[in-house]
């Protein structure tokens, strides 16, 4: 495993998602902090069977990553099935065991996917991951993203920076 390899997972396969835009905001903020992070979008990824494309992602990204940042939208009070399928198809010991996870939930509603982050926490604990305590719910995400896909709301950016600073220190 490569120590300190970071990967941000945009936890939906929905095209042009707000989730991916938020994931890119995280990637930009990390770069400003001097940390390069992979960005794995699940858009177009077949997670229903182990195939060469998936196995390449597993070998090149999932297995070497030590620290994951999950940006997950709310789907029916939980997480998208494609994210759960990603875990189900993977070699869980190599991809997830003993690694660190940071969770951010996004929704157009007012709860920021709190329930989904709790479901995801349970899954990640089952996969023997260390889940960071500061889980950030980003509510009304549709009002926070500007035309370029950035976030300009000072309080939201402050919360993201605090969350990332804490995660980088663990």
HELIX and SHEET records of a PDB file:
HELIX    1   1 UNK A   18  UNK A   32  1                                  15    
HELIX    2   2 UNK A   52  UNK A   57  1                                   6    
HELIX    3   3 UNK A   58  UNK A   62  3                                   5    
HELIX    4   4 UNK A   81  UNK A   89  1                                   9    
HELIX    5   5 UNK A   92  UNK A   95  1                                   4    
HELIX    6   6 UNK A  114  UNK A  126  1                                  13    
HELIX    7   7 UNK A  141  UNK A  144  1                                   4    
HELIX    8   8 UNK A  154  UNK A  169  1                                  16    
SHEET    1   A 5 UNK A  37  UNK A  41  0                                        
SHEET    2   A 5 UNK A   6  UNK A  10  1                                        
SHEET    3   A 5 UNK A  67  UNK A  73  1                                        
SHEET    4   A 5 UNK A 100  UNK A 106  1                                        
SHEET    5   A 5 UNK A 130  UNK A 131  1                                        
SHEET    1   B 5 UNK A  37  UNK A  41  0                                        
SHEET    2   B 5 UNK A   6  UNK A  10  1                                        
SHEET    3   B 5 UNK A  67  UNK A  73  1                                        
SHEET    4   B 5 UNK A 100  UNK A 106  1                                        
SHEET    5   B 5 UNK A 136  UNK A 138  1                                        
END                                                                             
